[in-house]
């Protein structure tokens, strides 16, 4: 009887599914399929998150580069302003010298 049962399991697909159903394996397999599908969706979502994170880091890098350029411009403007103040002070000294002279 065991041998006949084992032979039916090996050769008869319908019989195999009936046995699986009675043992609750069909529900277990369906549950595994759902879990694997959910894992697939989670993996896809994670990939999208990584793509967005990489885009954000590129944007941060671009903003940082822009900020560095702005600070260079600020330094340049300060240097120009300092030169103007030096020239301004020199002119006032000349005016003072001319008034005294």
Secondary structure, DSSP 8 states (H G I E B T S, - for coil): -HHHHHHHHHH-HHHHHHHHHHHTHHHHHHHHHHHHHHHHHHHHHHHHHHHHHHHHHHHHHHHHHHHHHHHHHHHHHHHHHHHHHHHHHHHHHHHHHHHH-
